[in-house]
Amino acid sequence: MSEFNDNFDEFDEEQGNYITLTDDDGNEFSLEFIDLIEHKEKEYAVFLPIDEDSEEVVILEVAESDDDEIQEYRSVEDENILNEVFELFKKRFKDEFNFE
């Protein structure tokens, strides 16, 4: 399971909820936070990539961290959970996004 640590230096409240994540291999990528969804007693963050022309959202599990200043995210390996969380996201944002 991959873990990501966010970098709050990239957060800009006036421009939106943007963060830069670093994966296990040291690759950085920027995302815009869209929503936090609770599902089956866990929390999942939904992001849109901002550095790419991607039409897909990124769903990561919010993980507990020993350090209160660092939010940790984990990739979701279970396709069923990903689909369930995405369906909840689609219901919430049906008027804001085109999900065709």
All heavy atoms as an XYZ file, in Angstrom:
849
protein
N       0.847     -1.175      0.000
C       0.000      0.000      0.000
C       0.890      1.236      0.000
O       1.782      1.355      0.810
C      -0.892     -0.039      1.237
C      -1.855      1.111      1.304
S      -2.977      1.030      2.708
C      -3.918     -0.403      2.280
N       0.654      2.151     -0.886
C       1.450      3.373     -0.973
C       0.964      4.378      0.050
O      -0.210      4.477      0.331
C       1.333      3.980     -2.363
O       1.847      3.111     -3.321
N       1.905      5.131      0.589
C       1.574      6.212      1.503
C       2.061      7.506      0.894
O       3.066      7.551      0.204
C       2.245      6.017      2.861
C       1.643      4.908      3.672
C       2.198      4.867      5.075
O       2.782      5.864      5.530
O       2.036      3.830      5.706
N       1.335      8.568      1.162
C       1.702      9.882      0.661
C       1.695     10.838      1.839
O       0.825     10.786      2.691
C       0.678     10.387     -0.367
C       0.512      9.469     -1.539
C      -0.465      8.489     -1.540
C       1.339      9.590     -2.636
C      -0.624      7.653     -2.616
C       1.182      8.756     -3.720
C       0.200      7.788     -3.713
N       2.650     11.715      1.909
C       2.670     12.774      2.909
C       2.426     14.081      2.191
O       3.017     14.334      1.148
C       4.016     12.834      3.628
C       4.250     11.620      4.480
O       3.368     11.199      5.205
N       5.431     11.049      4.385
N       1.563     14.913      2.763
C       1.307     16.175      2.080
C       2.279     17.241      2.540
O       2.942     17.129      3.538
C      -0.142     16.632      2.234
C      -0.510     17.010      3.655
O       0.367     16.995      4.517
O      -1.676     17.321      3.880
N       2.375     18.278      1.756
C       3.266     19.386      2.013
C       2.402     20.633      2.112
O       1.933     21.144      1.118
C       4.262     19.496      0.860
C       5.187     20.661      1.009
O       4.974     21.544      1.836
N       6.219     20.680      0.192
N       2.213     21.136      3.322
C       1.313     22.265      3.506
C       1.884     23.573      2.996
O       1.199     24.560      2.933
C       0.912     22.398      4.978
C      -0.069     21.356      5.404
C       0.345     20.261      6.141
C      -1.394     21.441      5.049
C      -0.566     19.288      6.523
C      -2.307     20.461      5.420
C      -1.883     19.398      6.164
N       3.172     23.596      2.606
C       3.736     24.809      2.040
C       3.056     25.172      0.723
O       3.075     26.321      0.316
C       5.241     24.640      1.786
C       6.007     24.498      3.093
O       5.481     24.936      4.134
O       7.113     23.945      3.060
N       2.463     24.209      0.066
C       1.820     24.447     -1.222
C       0.361     24.881     -1.070
O      -0.295     25.167     -2.045
C       1.882     23.188     -2.094
C       3.288     22.766     -2.432
C       4.005     23.776     -3.288
O       3.373     24.330     -4.200
O       5.198     24.004     -3.045
N      -0.157     24.920      0.143
C      -1.554     25.260      0.384
C      -1.744     26.766      0.269
O      -1.009     27.547      0.848
C      -1.972     24.773      1.763
C      -3.401     25.076      2.106
C      -4.417     24.303      1.587
C      -3.721     26.112      2.938
C      -5.742     24.571      1.900
C      -5.039     26.384      3.256
C      -6.037     25.622      2.735
N      -2.726     27.180     -0.490
C      -3.020     28.595     -0.674
C      -4.522     28.783     -0.543
O      -5.272     28.443     -1.443
C      -2.525     29.044     -2.047
C      -2.715     30.533     -2.275
O      -3.507     31.178     -1.553
O      -2.063     31.055     -3.189
N      -4.962     29.350      0.592
C      -6.394     29.476      0.859
C      -7.099     30.350     -0.167
O      -8.254     30.110     -0.489
C      -6.615     30.047      2.262
C      -6.311     29.053      3.347
C      -6.640     29.606      4.727
O      -7.721     30.204      4.869
O      -5.824     29.438      5.620
N      -6.442     31.374     -0.685
C      -7.093     32.258     -1.639
C      -7.293     31.584     -2.989
O      -8.242     31.880     -3.695
C      -6.285     33.539     -1.798
C      -6.269     34.363     -0.530
C      -5.451     35.629     -0.695
O      -5.068     35.961     -1.820
O      -5.213     36.276      0.323
N      -6.413     30.699     -3.354
C      -6.496     30.032     -4.643
C      -7.254     28.718     -4.588
O      -7.629     28.174     -5.594
C      -5.085     29.776     -5.193
C      -4.297     31.035     -5.439
C      -4.923     31.900     -6.511
O      -5.400     31.390     -7.520
N      -4.953     33.194     -6.296
N      -7.461     28.161     -3.406
C      -8.138     26.884     -3.263
C      -7.349     25.956     -2.374
O      -6.343     26.331     -1.786
N      -7.812     24.753     -2.252
C      -7.188     23.761     -1.386
C      -6.222     22.902     -2.185
O      -6.537     21.793     -2.578
C      -8.261     22.880     -0.743
C      -9.145     23.672      0.182
O      -8.678     24.499      0.939
N     -10.437     23.422      0.114
N      -5.039     23.409     -2.425
C      -4.041     22.709     -3.212
C      -2.965     22.139     -2.301
O      -2.524     22.806     -1.370
C      -3.397     23.652     -4.231
C      -4.395     24.210     -5.205
C      -4.907     25.484     -5.058
C      -4.837     23.440     -6.278
C      -5.829     25.993     -5.953
C      -5.764     23.943     -7.174
C      -6.251     25.215     -7.010
O      -7.165     25.707     -7.885
N      -2.547     20.930     -2.587
C      -1.454     20.323     -1.853
C      -0.518     19.640     -2.844
O      -0.901     19.333     -3.965
C      -1.937     19.303     -0.794
C      -2.687     18.145     -1.449
C      -2.778     19.977      0.263
C      -3.020     17.022     -0.488
N       0.693     19.448     -2.398
C       1.658     18.679     -3.168
C       1.962     17.423     -2.377
O       2.305     17.502     -1.190
C       2.946     19.483     -3.412
O       2.616     20.637     -4.177
C       3.968     18.651     -4.167
N       1.809     16.276     -3.003
C       2.076     15.002     -2.361
C       3.363     14.409     -2.913
O       3.707     14.620     -4.079
C       0.929     14.016     -2.603
C      -0.444     14.413     -2.081
C      -1.467     13.344     -2.420
C      -0.398     14.632     -0.583
N       4.043     13.665     -2.068
C       5.241     12.947     -2.481
C       4.990     11.468     -2.269
O       4.635     11.055     -1.161
C       6.453     13.400     -1.641
O       6.581     14.817     -1.753
C       7.729     12.726     -2.115
N       5.163     10.668     -3.323
C       4.928      9.233     -3.190
C       6.169      8.534     -2.646
O       7.185      9.171     -2.341
C       4.439      8.613     -4.508
C       5.472      8.630     -5.608
O       6.675      8.850     -5.338
O       5.075      8.409     -6.771
N       6.091      7.222     -2.485
C       7.184      6.442     -1.916
C       8.473      6.535     -2.724
O       9.560      6.323     -2.199
C       6.782      4.967     -1.796
C       5.692      4.747     -0.758
O       5.553      5.578      0.158
O       4.968      3.737     -0.875
N       8.357      6.860     -4.021
C       9.526      6.945     -4.887
C      10.102      8.362     -4.966
O      11.029      8.613     -5.730
C       9.162      6.465     -6.299
C       8.762      5.001     -6.316
O       9.344      4.221     -5.534
O       7.861      4.641     -7.097
N       9.520      9.292     -4.218
C      10.013     10.665     -4.218
C       9.422     11.545     -5.303
O       9.834     12.693     -5.456
N       8.448     11.050     -6.047
C       7.796     11.833     -7.098
C       6.767     12.769     -6.477
O       5.967     12.352     -5.651
C       7.098     10.914     -8.103
C       8.065      9.970     -8.771
O       9.130     10.369     -9.212
N       7.699      8.711     -8.829
N       6.797     14.023     -6.877
C       5.833     14.998     -6.368
C       4.762     15.278     -7.412
O       5.041     15.290     -8.607
C       6.531     16.311     -6.025
C       7.426     16.211     -4.826
C       7.979     17.562     -4.406
O       7.773     18.560     -5.138
O       8.620     17.615     -3.353
N       3.533     15.498     -6.932
C       2.444     15.891     -7.813
C       1.462     16.730     -7.018
O       1.302     16.555     -5.819
C       1.775     14.684     -8.473
C       1.336     13.608     -7.533
C       0.037     13.546     -7.091
C       2.241     12.654     -7.079
C      -0.373     12.564     -6.211
C       1.838     11.663     -6.196
C       0.530     11.619     -5.765
N       0.836     17.679     -7.705
C      -0.083     18.613     -7.049
C      -1.519     18.220     -7.309
O      -1.870     17.797     -8.413
C       0.165     20.035     -7.556
O       1.465     20.436     -7.223
N      -2.334     18.390     -6.272
C      -3.745     18.033     -6.332
C      -4.576     19.131     -5.694
O      -4.126     19.827     -4.791
C      -4.008     16.732     -5.568
C      -3.260     15.480     -6.013
C      -3.440     14.375     -4.982
C      -3.754     15.020     -7.365
N      -5.809     19.244     -6.164
C      -6.772     20.133     -5.531
C      -7.758     19.283     -4.735
O      -8.384     18.371     -5.273
C      -7.534     20.946     -6.578
C      -8.568     21.856     -5.962
C      -9.367     22.642     -6.986
O      -9.238     22.375     -8.200
O     -10.140     23.517     -6.558
N      -7.890     19.593     -3.449
C      -8.837     18.879     -2.595
C     -10.252     19.261     -2.995
O     -10.581     20.435     -3.119
C      -8.597     19.229     -1.124
C      -9.612     18.642     -0.203
C      -9.548     17.319      0.170
C     -10.656     19.419      0.277
C     -10.497     16.764      1.018
C     -11.599     18.878      1.120
C     -11.527     17.551      1.489
N     -11.110     18.239     -3.198
C     -12.498     18.476     -3.588
C     -13.470     18.131     -2.465
O     -14.386     18.884     -2.173
C     -12.866     17.655     -4.848
C     -11.933     17.996     -6.001
C     -14.316     17.871     -5.238
C     -12.004     19.427     -6.459
N     -13.272     16.977     -1.821
C     -14.238     16.534     -0.815
C     -13.614     15.510      0.121
O     -12.633     14.853     -0.223
C     -15.456     15.913     -1.508
C     -16.677     15.803     -0.610
O     -16.706     16.442      0.468
O     -17.605     15.084     -0.977
N     -14.204     15.389      1.294
C     -13.852     14.360      2.262
C     -15.098     13.513      2.467
O     -16.155     14.037      2.822
C     -13.408     14.985      3.585
C     -12.931     14.018      4.647
C     -11.613     13.365      4.219
C     -12.735     14.736      5.970
N     -14.969     12.217      2.234
C     -16.113     11.313      2.300
C     -15.866     10.253      3.362
O     -14.821      9.605      3.364
C     -16.351     10.639      0.929
C     -16.730     11.705     -0.095
C     -17.422      9.556      1.028
C     -16.887     11.203     -1.500
N     -16.822     10.110      4.263
C     -16.757      9.039      5.259
C     -17.493      7.834      4.698
O     -18.615      7.954      4.204
C     -17.381      9.486      6.563
C     -16.561     10.536      7.274
C     -17.117     10.876      8.643
O     -17.686      9.992      9.303
O     -16.983     12.048      9.018
N     -16.833      6.676      4.791
C     -17.419      5.447      4.256
C     -16.863      4.265      5.032
O     -15.641      4.105      5.134
C     -17.101      5.331      2.764
C     -17.650      4.112      2.112
N     -19.004      3.861      2.019
C     -17.047      3.066      1.521
C     -19.192      2.716      1.397
N     -18.015      2.204      1.091
N     -17.755      3.463      5.573
C     -17.375      2.263      6.329
C     -16.328      2.569      7.401
O     -15.297      1.927      7.499
C     -16.892      1.158      5.389
C     -17.990      0.657      4.468
C     -17.559     -0.532      3.670
C     -18.738     -1.023      2.831
N     -18.406     -2.196      2.038
N     -16.616      3.612      8.186
C     -15.810      4.026      9.327
C     -14.404      4.503      8.969
O     -13.516      4.540      9.810
C     -15.741      2.912     10.373
C     -17.113      2.529     10.900
C     -17.064      1.447     11.956
O     -15.976      1.185     12.504
O     -18.124      0.862     12.224
N     -14.199      4.876      7.720
C     -12.929      5.451      7.282
C     -13.219      6.731      6.523
O     -14.335      6.958      6.070
C     -12.160      4.471      6.391
C     -11.684      3.247      7.126
C     -10.818      2.393      6.240
C     -10.325      1.184      7.019
N      -9.421      0.364      6.211
N     -12.188      7.568      6.384
C     -12.324      8.802      5.625
C     -11.498      8.705      4.349
O     -10.379      8.182      4.361
C     -11.839     10.000      6.439
C     -12.732     10.319      7.606
C     -12.278     11.564      8.341
O     -11.051     11.782      8.475
O     -13.155     12.323      8.769
N     -12.065      9.244      3.284
C     -11.413      9.250      1.984
C     -11.425     10.672      1.435
O     -12.451     11.341      1.446
C     -12.129      8.310      1.013
C     -12.106      6.878      1.485
C     -13.131      6.377      2.292
C     -11.046      6.044      1.158
C     -13.096      5.068      2.751
C     -11.009      4.736      1.615
C     -12.035      4.251      2.406
O     -11.992      2.958      2.874
N     -10.266     11.115      0.984
C     -10.154     12.439      0.379
C     -10.233     12.289     -1.139
O      -9.634     11.386     -1.716
C      -8.827     13.079      0.775
N     -10.990     13.184     -1.753
C     -11.147     13.177     -3.205
C     -10.435     14.416     -3.746
O     -10.679     15.527     -3.282
C     -12.636     13.187     -3.616
C     -12.776     13.161     -5.126
C     -13.377     12.009     -2.985
N      -9.537     14.184     -4.713
C      -8.720     15.243     -5.289
C      -8.846     15.249     -6.804
O      -9.145     14.232     -7.415
C      -7.230     15.006     -4.976
C      -6.886     15.012     -3.522
C      -6.825     13.824     -2.807
C      -6.584     16.193     -2.868
C      -6.482     13.809     -1.474
C      -6.231     16.194     -1.529
C      -6.188     14.997     -0.826
N      -8.538     16.407     -7.388
C      -8.364     16.537     -8.839
C      -6.908     16.896     -9.096
O      -6.375     17.820     -8.466
C      -9.250     17.647     -9.404
C     -10.715     17.343     -9.591
C     -11.455     18.602    -10.035
C     -10.918     16.238    -10.604
N      -6.241     16.197    -10.017
C      -4.868     16.579    -10.379
C      -4.871     17.959    -11.025
O      -5.721     18.257    -11.851
C      -4.443     15.508    -11.384
C      -5.395     14.377    -11.185
C      -6.680     14.987    -10.708
N      -3.910     18.814    -10.655
C      -3.867     20.156    -11.256
C      -2.720     20.310    -12.236
O      -2.684     21.274    -12.976
C      -3.811     21.268    -10.190
C      -2.594     21.110     -9.290
C      -5.081     21.300     -9.385
C      -2.380     22.274     -8.357
N      -1.795     19.372    -12.276
C      -0.666     19.461    -13.193
C      -0.910     18.717    -14.494
O      -0.094     18.737    -15.391
C       0.600     18.897    -12.542
C       1.063     19.770    -11.398
O       0.729     20.962    -11.384
O       1.762     19.248    -10.511
N      -2.020     18.018    -14.594
C      -2.289     17.189    -15.758
C      -3.640     17.571    -16.358
O      -4.461     18.174    -15.708
C      -2.347     15.709    -15.359
C      -1.110     15.200    -14.680
C      -1.303     13.800    -14.131
O      -2.302     13.145    -14.478
O      -0.459     13.368    -13.357
N      -3.864     17.161    -17.586
C      -5.171     17.336    -18.211
C      -6.014     16.093    -17.973
O      -6.569     15.510    -18.898
C      -5.013     17.594    -19.714
C      -4.388     18.936    -19.990
O      -4.579     19.854    -19.169
O      -3.711     19.070    -21.021
N      -6.103     15.688    -16.743
C      -6.810     14.467    -16.386
C      -8.264     14.775    -16.078
O      -8.579     15.808    -15.491
C      -6.151     13.831    -15.163
O      -6.884     12.704    -14.763
N      -9.125     13.879    -16.481
C     -10.540     14.007    -16.164
C     -10.937     13.040    -15.066
O     -12.117     12.842    -14.819
C     -11.368     13.762    -17.427
C     -11.141     14.810    -18.491
C     -11.994     14.589    -19.719
O     -12.880     13.717    -19.696
O     -11.769     15.296    -20.707
N      -9.953     12.444    -14.401
C     -10.229     11.481    -13.347
C      -9.900     12.085    -11.990
O      -8.982     12.899    -11.864
C      -9.390     10.219    -13.541
C      -9.754      9.460    -14.789
C      -8.959      8.170    -14.934
O      -8.187      7.827    -14.026
O      -9.129      7.513    -15.956
N     -10.657     11.694    -10.977
C     -10.356     12.113     -9.625
C      -9.387     11.114     -9.002
O      -9.253      9.980     -9.454
C     -11.634     12.226     -8.754
C     -12.564     13.289     -9.295
C     -12.336     10.901     -8.604
N      -8.713     11.561     -7.956
C      -7.834     10.708     -7.173
C      -8.488     10.534     -5.810
O      -8.826     11.523     -5.154
C      -6.434     11.349     -7.017
C      -5.564     10.527     -6.092
C      -5.787     11.527     -8.378
N      -8.683      9.291     -5.398
C      -9.286      8.992     -4.106
C      -8.226      8.321     -3.244
O      -7.666      7.298     -3.625
C     -10.516      8.079     -4.256
C     -11.591      8.769     -5.096
C     -11.063      7.687     -2.876
C     -12.772      7.891     -5.463
N      -7.952      8.935     -2.087
C      -6.960      8.403     -1.161
C      -7.583      8.258      0.219
O      -8.384      9.100      0.644
C      -5.754      9.333     -1.064
C      -4.986      9.570     -2.363
C      -3.937     10.662     -2.155
C      -4.329      8.287     -2.836
N      -7.195      7.200      0.923
C      -7.654      7.011      2.291
C      -6.865      7.937      3.206
O      -5.637      8.056      3.097
C      -7.441      5.565      2.726
C      -7.890      5.301      4.145
C      -7.598      3.890      4.610
O      -7.314      3.007      3.768
O      -7.644      3.668      5.832
N      -7.570      8.614      4.112
C      -6.912      9.460      5.097
C      -6.448      8.543      6.218
O      -7.243      7.825      6.823
C      -7.875     10.541      5.632
C      -7.182     11.392      6.677
C      -8.411     11.395      4.486
N      -5.149      8.549      6.477
C      -4.564      7.653      7.465
C      -4.199      8.421      8.726
O      -3.898      9.615      8.681
C      -3.313      6.987      6.886
N      -4.221      7.731      9.843
C      -3.801      8.342     11.092
C      -2.290      8.526     11.068
O      -1.561      7.714     10.521
C      -4.195      7.454     12.267
C      -5.689      7.383     12.488
C      -6.047      6.593     13.719
O      -5.228      6.522     14.661
O      -7.152      6.043     13.753
N      -1.847      9.613     11.670
C      -0.423      9.919     11.706
C       0.012     10.153     13.141
O      -0.760     10.642     13.966
C      -0.154     11.176     10.873
O       1.165     11.593     11.029
N       1.255      9.822     13.429
C       1.806     10.088     14.759
C       2.076     11.572     14.955
O       2.131     12.056     16.069
C       3.107      9.304     14.958
C       2.870      7.799     14.979
O       1.744      7.370     15.312
O       3.811      7.048     14.655
N       2.243     12.281     13.859
C       2.529     13.707     13.876
C       1.262     14.459     13.499
O       0.765     14.328     12.382
C       3.657     14.007     12.881
C       4.117     15.451     12.931
O       3.393     16.311     13.494
O       5.195     15.728     12.402
N       0.741     15.276     14.424
C      -0.510     16.004     14.179
C      -0.396     17.031     13.056
O      -1.403     17.468     12.518
C      -0.978     16.705     15.453
C      -1.437     15.718     16.512
O      -1.798     14.581     16.156
O      -1.434     16.091     17.709
N       0.818     17.461     12.701
C       0.996     18.475     11.678
C       1.072     17.893     10.270
O       1.032     18.626      9.293
C       2.242     19.289     11.967
C       2.097     20.116     13.231
C       3.299     20.995     13.467
O       3.979     21.354     12.499
O       3.544     21.337     14.629
N       1.194     16.577     10.160
C       1.303     15.938      8.846
C       0.101     15.029      8.629
O      -0.188     14.171      9.451
C       2.606     15.119      8.722
C       3.814     16.048      8.813
C       2.626     14.339      7.420
C       5.136     15.339      8.775
N      -0.600     15.274      7.549
C      -1.724     14.416      7.156
C      -1.178     13.335      6.244
O      -0.445     13.637      5.314
C      -2.779     15.232      6.425
C      -4.040     14.485      6.130
C      -4.892     14.277      7.352
O      -5.095     15.192      8.119
N      -5.376     13.082      7.543
N      -1.510     12.084      6.496
C      -1.047     11.000      5.653
C      -2.199     10.446      4.833
O      -3.339     10.398      5.299
C      -0.419      9.881      6.483
C       0.878     10.278      7.115
C       1.565      9.124      7.816
O       1.046      7.989      7.808
O       2.634      9.372      8.376
N      -1.875     10.051      3.630
C      -2.850      9.462      2.721
C      -2.310      8.126      2.235
O      -1.108      7.974      2.048
C      -3.097     10.372      1.506
C      -3.609     11.731      1.888
C      -2.741     12.816      1.975
C      -4.948     11.939      2.156
C      -3.208     14.063      2.332
C      -5.413     13.192      2.507
C      -4.547     14.245      2.593
O      -5.008     15.486      2.945
N      -3.212      7.202      2.000
C      -2.833      5.897      1.465
C      -3.654      5.619      0.221
O      -4.838      5.944      0.159
C      -3.101      4.800      2.491
C      -2.198      4.873      3.685
C      -2.292      3.615      4.516
N      -1.343      3.718      5.609
C      -1.680      3.766      6.880
N      -2.945      3.686      7.227
N      -0.761      3.870      7.810
N      -3.025      4.987     -0.746
C      -3.782      4.581     -1.927
C      -4.768      3.503     -1.519
O      -4.528      2.748     -0.580
C      -2.846      4.096     -3.034
O      -2.070      3.027     -2.578
N      -5.870      3.439     -2.229
C      -6.929      2.470     -1.936
C      -6.756      1.309     -2.909
O      -6.908      1.482     -4.118
C      -8.327      3.107     -2.079
C      -9.405      2.093     -1.761
C      -8.447      4.336     -1.177
N      -6.442      0.151     -2.374
C      -6.185     -1.025     -3.203
C      -7.470     -1.769     -3.594
O      -7.508     -2.438     -4.610
C      -5.241     -1.985     -2.471
C      -3.931     -1.363     -2.037
C      -3.048     -0.947     -3.193
O      -3.091     -1.612     -4.246
O      -2.319      0.050     -3.048
N      -8.507     -1.655     -2.781
C      -9.758     -2.384     -2.983
C     -10.626     -1.650     -4.019
O     -11.148     -0.561     -3.746
C     -10.484     -2.523     -1.649
C     -11.722     -3.381     -1.713
O     -12.401     -3.413     -2.767
O     -12.040     -4.031     -0.694
N     -10.793     -2.253     -5.185
C     -11.576     -1.628     -6.265
C     -13.032     -1.391     -5.852
O     -13.640     -0.404     -6.257
C     -11.548     -2.496     -7.526
C     -10.258     -2.437     -8.286
C     -10.037     -1.106     -8.977
O     -11.002     -0.514     -9.503
O      -8.873     -0.663     -8.994
N     -13.591     -2.294     -5.055
C     -14.975     -2.120     -4.598
C     -15.118     -0.870     -3.739
O     -16.082     -0.108     -3.905
C     -15.453     -3.357     -3.833
C     -15.627     -4.553     -4.729
O     -15.998     -4.433     -5.894
N     -15.348     -5.734     -4.202
N     -14.170     -0.657     -2.827
C     -14.203      0.542     -1.980
C     -14.056      1.788     -2.844
O     -14.773      2.773     -2.660
C     -13.106      0.488     -0.894
C     -13.357     -0.670      0.080
C     -12.991      1.820     -0.160
C     -14.577     -0.518      0.954
N     -13.114      1.758     -3.782
C     -12.944      2.904     -4.687
C     -14.238      3.233     -5.421
O     -14.646      4.395     -5.501
C     -11.849      2.614     -5.717
C     -10.417      2.874     -5.306
C      -9.458      2.414     -6.391
C     -10.194      4.327     -4.985
N     -14.886      2.217     -5.955
C     -16.143      2.427     -6.686
C     -17.242      2.951     -5.771
O     -18.013      3.839     -6.164
C     -16.583      1.141     -7.374
C     -15.686      0.772     -8.532
O     -15.097      1.632     -9.175
N     -15.558     -0.518     -8.792
N     -17.332      2.437     -4.556
C     -18.354      2.892     -3.609
C     -18.129      4.354     -3.232
O     -19.068      5.156     -3.202
C     -18.346      2.008     -2.364
C     -18.842      0.597     -2.624
C     -18.571     -0.369     -1.483
O     -18.040      0.045     -0.418
O     -18.881     -1.568     -1.649
N     -16.882      4.718     -2.946
C     -16.574      6.103     -2.596
C     -16.831      7.023     -3.795
O     -17.390      8.108     -3.644
C     -15.120      6.229     -2.088
C     -14.719      7.687     -1.906
C     -14.946      5.455     -0.778
N     -16.459      6.572     -4.981
C     -16.698      7.382     -6.176
C     -18.194      7.584     -6.408
O     -18.631      8.686     -6.782
C     -16.043      6.746     -7.400
C     -16.156      7.577     -8.637
C     -15.625      8.860     -8.690
C     -16.810      7.093     -9.762
C     -15.735      9.643     -9.834
C     -16.924      7.867    -10.902
C     -16.387      9.141    -10.937
N     -19.003      6.575     -6.171
C     -20.461      6.721     -6.315
C     -21.009      7.743     -5.324
O     -21.878      8.548     -5.675
C     -21.161      5.369     -6.149
C     -20.948      4.424     -7.322
C     -21.429      4.995     -8.651
O     -22.513      5.600     -8.695
O     -20.709      4.820     -9.652
N     -20.506      7.736     -4.095
C     -20.928      8.737     -3.110
C     -20.524     10.140     -3.559
O     -21.296     11.095     -3.433
C     -20.310      8.418     -1.740
C     -20.818      7.161     -1.053
C     -19.956      6.835      0.164
C     -22.278      7.313     -0.647
N     -19.311     10.246     -4.076
C     -18.828     11.527     -4.603
C     -19.709     12.011     -5.745
O     -20.098     13.181     -5.808
C     -17.374     11.368     -5.060
C     -16.842     12.571     -5.774
C     -16.493     13.719     -5.081
C     -16.678     12.546     -7.157
C     -15.998     14.830     -5.749
C     -16.181     13.651     -7.823
C     -15.845     14.793     -7.112
N     -20.056     11.121     -6.671
C     -20.899     11.492     -7.811
C     -22.261     11.983     -7.352
O     -22.799     12.931     -7.923
C     -21.058     10.303     -8.768
C     -19.817     10.044     -9.584
C     -19.851      8.878    -10.536
C     -21.118      8.242    -10.899
N     -20.987      7.110    -11.838
N     -22.827     11.367     -6.335
C     -24.135     11.811     -5.827
C     -24.040     13.218     -5.253
O     -24.924     14.045     -5.471
C     -24.646     10.842     -4.772
C     -25.162      9.550     -5.348
C     -25.656      8.626     -4.251
C     -26.019      7.264     -4.837
N     -26.400      6.304     -3.812
N     -22.992     13.479     -4.503
C     -22.820     14.802     -3.888
C     -22.593     15.899     -4.921
O     -23.002     17.038     -4.735
C     -21.628     14.801     -2.932
C     -21.893     14.174     -1.634
C     -20.745     14.463     -0.697
N     -20.863     13.650      0.494
C     -19.978     13.613      1.445
N     -18.885     14.329      1.347
N     -20.155     12.852      2.496
N     -21.878     15.576     -5.990
C     -21.447     16.583     -6.952
C     -22.110     16.434     -8.316
O     -21.581     16.902     -9.318
C     -19.917     16.547     -7.093
C     -19.210     17.115     -5.901
C     -18.901     16.313     -4.826
C     -18.886     18.452     -5.854
C     -18.260     16.829     -3.715
C     -18.239     18.989     -4.753
C     -17.931     18.167     -3.672
N     -23.285     15.830     -8.341
C     -23.971     15.583     -9.612
C     -24.273     16.866    -10.372
O     -24.340     16.858    -11.586
C     -25.243     14.769     -9.383
C     -26.292     15.496     -8.588
C     -27.499     14.643     -8.343
C     -28.471     15.425     -7.483
N     -29.330     14.607     -6.717
N     -24.439     17.982     -9.656
C     -24.758     19.244    -10.316
C     -23.517     20.051    -10.700
O     -23.622     21.026    -11.435
C     -25.656     20.096     -9.417
C     -27.013     19.432     -9.181
O     -27.470     18.696    -10.081
O     -27.587     19.649     -8.104
N     -22.344     19.656    -10.208
C     -21.139     20.427    -10.467
C     -20.196     19.807    -11.481
O     -19.360     20.487    -12.054
C     -20.395     20.663     -9.153
C     -21.047     21.772     -8.337
C     -21.284     21.344     -6.906
O     -20.296     20.965     -6.271
O     -22.420     21.401     -6.444
N     -20.292     18.491    -11.671
C     -19.416     17.790    -12.596
C     -20.238     16.998    -13.585
O     -21.344     16.543    -13.279
C     -18.483     16.815    -11.857
C     -17.458     17.490    -10.997
C     -17.660     17.619     -9.634
C     -16.287     17.984    -11.550
C     -16.720     18.235     -8.835
C     -15.335     18.597    -10.756
C     -15.554     18.723     -9.398
N     -19.694     16.774    -14.775
C     -20.340     15.939    -15.781
C     -19.724     14.545    -15.685
O     -18.555     14.353    -16.031
C     -20.118     16.547    -17.170
C     -20.820     15.772    -18.249
O     -21.546     14.816    -17.979
N     -20.608     16.179    -19.482
N     -20.490     13.569    -15.243
C     -19.994     12.211    -15.000
C     -20.372     11.237    -16.093
O     -20.628     10.079    -15.828
C     -20.517     11.692    -13.656
C     -19.990     12.434    -12.473
C     -20.806     13.291    -11.764
C     -18.674     12.276    -12.062
C     -20.325     13.973    -10.657
C     -18.187     12.950    -10.979
C     -19.019     13.803    -10.264
N     -20.392     11.664    -17.323
C     -20.774     10.755    -18.414
C     -19.711      9.742    -18.700
O     -18.568      9.883    -18.569
C     -21.089     11.544    -19.671
C     -22.354     12.342    -19.507
C     -22.687     13.100    -20.772
O     -22.168     12.779    -21.852
O     -23.478     14.028    -20.668
